[in-house]
Amino acid sequence: EDLRVDGRGCEDYRCAEVETDVVSNTSGSARVKLGHTDILVGVKAEMGTPKLEKPDEGYLEFFVDCSANATPEFEGRGGEELGSELASTLYSVFSSEGTVDLKSLCINPREHCWILYVDVLLLECGGNLFDAISIAVKAALFNTRIPKVQVLEDEEGSKEIELSDDPYDCIRLNVDNVPCIVTLSKIGYRHVVDATLQEEACCLASLLISVTSKGALTSIKKVGKGSLDPESIFEMMETGKRVGKSLHVALQKILDEEESLGTSRQKVGFLG
């Protein structure tokens, strides 16, 4: 009937609230509320050494912390397994080439590069964690500002790195190709996007699809104990592409609007 318990259609998202620049001591941050799911992401840029196999690139490190307050299941060490699963999903989503221009994070090939530590904190779980986290990560990367540096070489050939004093003299990441995850949950013969906790309880299998703003698929992962037949997988992929593209458009519009307000923007976050 294309009607869900809360009145949405099968392809409708709940209202999402996005706010960037909510944590002052990070290079970039964002908070996303999607229904009862609440995510906080902080990005910290630190100088490090490039990896041996990619000497002219920086890299991203992901860490997901499941707060014990988010849901009773996370008490003790309950959230650790989910945290590492979410982090490994983020690694696989960002492993495809071109999602982030990693060469722009290189300062000095083989010697110095920027490492972006992306810390995700789950404050509340109300279903559809993967999508909410991917939206928050994209918003935080959009908000990230990395200081400009100069490599100075003296007569003896030793190199020194000098950071710019001007806080506005920084480089920004191009997030046009950063994908968002769309989770499609199979319930009966239909599939729905942005499932609530109750809908997730009825769902036997889900497909996580990471989609760029141009509608290209970068990774696919199946979760859940149930099986999916090929026909429904293709159908879900088409839905994921369609929904993903409109999700990117809505997110970019909000991020651009928020940025256009500049310093006059009133911060409403709990840390604002």
N, C-alpha and C positions, 0 to 999 in steps of 0.2 A: 504493500500500500504506500510505500515511500513515506512512512510516518513513524517516528520514534517516540519513546515514552515522554521525552521532554519537548515534543512538538517539532523537532528538526527533521529535515529530509535526510536521506542516506548519505548525501555528499556535503552536508552542512557542518561547518565548524562552530563550536561555542564561541562566545565573544572572548577575544584575547586582549589582555592589557599588556602593553609593552612600554617599558621606561628604561632609558639608557643613562649612563653616568651616575649610578646610584651609590657606588663605593669610591670614596675619595682617594684611597692609597693604591689604586690599581691603574694600569695603563688604559683600560677600558672595562666597562661593566654593563650589565643589563639585568633587568628583572622581568619575568614573564609570568602572568597569571592566565591560565586557561581553564575556565570553570573553577574547580577546586584544586587544580594542580598549580603549584607555586614554585618557580625555579629562579635561583640567583646565580649569575655567572660572572666571574671576574677573570680578566686577562692581565697577566703580568709579563712585561717584556724584560728579559735579563740577557746580559751578554754571555756568550759561551763559545765553545769550539765546534765547528761544523762536523758532521758525521764523516767518517773516512770515505764512504762510498759516494757521498754527495758534498764535495769540498767547497762548492760555491753556492750553497743553499743554507738557509736557516731551517728551523723545524718547529712543529707544535707538539706540546705534551698535554695529555688530557688526564684529569683526575676528577672522579665523581664521588661526592660524599653524600650518603643518605642519612639525613638527620633523624635521630630517634623520635623526634617530635612529629615527623612527617606521617608516620603510620605505626601502629603498635608492632607490626611485623619487623620493623627495623631495630627493635630493642636488642641490646646485647650486640651480637655480631651478625644479626639478620640482614642488614643492608649491605654487607660487604660483597656478597656474591652478585647482587643486582648492580652495585656500583661498578664492579669490574666488567660486568656484561655491557653496561651502558658505555663505559670508557672504550672497550674494544670495538663497539659499534661505531663510535665517533672516529676512532682510528681508521676503520675500514672506509667510512664515508669520506674522510679527508685524504685517503691514500691515493685516490685517483688524481691524475695529473691535472694541473690547471685550476684546482679549487681555490687555492691561495697562491699568489706569486711568491714562492719561497726564495727565489733568487734576489728579490728586493730586500730580503732580510739578511743578506750576506754583507758583511762590512769589509772583510779582508779574506779572500779565499784561503782555505786551509787553516786559518788562524782565529778569526773572530766572526761571529754571526749573532743575530738575535734569536733567542729561543722564546717562544710564546707559551707560557704556562696557562692553560685554560682550566680553571677550577670551577666545577659545577656543584652547586649545593641544592639538594632537594629539600625544600621547606615543608611542602605538603603534597601528598599524592592523591589525586582525584581522577586517575585514569589518563591514558595517552601520554606517558612520560617522554617517549622518544621524540614525538613531534614538538612538544613544548621545549625540550632541551635544545633541539636543533634550531628552533626560532631564537631562543635566548643566546645561543652561541653565535649565530649570525649577527644578531643585534650588538653583542658585545665586541665582536671583531670589527664591525662597522664603527663602533665608538672608540676603538683602540688608536692611541696616538703614540708613535715610537719616536724618541728623540733623535734628531739628526746628529751624526758624528763625522768627524774628520780624522783621517789617518795621516799623521805628520811623521815624516822620516827625517832624522837628523843626518849629519855628515858621516857618522859611523855606520849608518844603515839600520839603526834600531828604530822601531816604529812605536809611535805613541798615539793613543786615541784620545781625542778631545771632544767632549760633549758640548752641544750648543747650549748657551745660557738662556736663550730665548725660549720660554715654554710653548710659544706658538710656532716655533720653527721645528716642525716634526713631520714625519711621513705617515701617511694613512694607508690602510690596506684596501685593495680593490676587492669588494665582496660580491661582485656581480656573478661570479661562478660558484660561490659557496652554496651548496645544496641545502634544501630543507628536507626533513624526513616526513613522509606521509605514511601513516600506519593504516592499513586496510584490514578490518577485522571481519572474518567470515562468520555470519550468524545465519543458520539455515541455508537457504539458497541465495541469500543476498550478502553484500558486503557493505560495511559502513565506515566512514572516516571519523576520527576524533571520538573514539568510544569512551563512555563513562565507565566507572568501576563496575556498575551493574551489568553493562553490556559486555565488558571484558570477561565477567564471570560466565556469561552465556556463550562466549566465543571459544571455539576449539583450536583455531589456527589463525594467525595474522601474517600479513606480508608487510615488511618494512621496505619502502621504496624511497631512495634519496633522489630528489629531482632538482635540477638547476632552474634558474629563472626562465631559461629558453625552452624548458620542457625535456631536457636530456636526462636520461637515467644514468646515475653514476654507480649505484650499488643496489642490490636486492637481497633481502634476508628473510627467511621464514622463521617465525617463532610459534610456539605452542605445540601441543601433542597431536593435534589432528592432522589430516592430510588435505592437500589441495590438488584438484585435477587441473591439467594444463589449460583447459578452456577457461576456467575461472581465474587462473593466474594471468592470462592475457587480458581478460576483462578488467581485472584489478589494476594491472599496469596502466591501461588506458585511463582508468578513473584517476589513478595516482598522478599521472602526467597532467591531466586537466585541472585537478584540484591544486596540485603543487604550483602550477603557473599562476593561478589566481591568488594563492597564498603569498607568493613572492611579491606580486604587485602590491597587495595590501600592506605587507610588511615594509617594503621600500618606501611607500607613500608616507607611512607613519614616521619612519626614521628620518626622511627628508624634512617633513613638517617640524619634527622636534628639533632638528638641527638648525632650521631657519630661524627659530626663536632665539638662538644664541644664549647669551648670559642672562637675558631677561626671563628665561624659562623658569617657571615656578616648579621646584622639585617636590613631588608628592610622596616619594618612596619613604619607607620607614627609616632609611638612613639619610634622607635628603636634608 
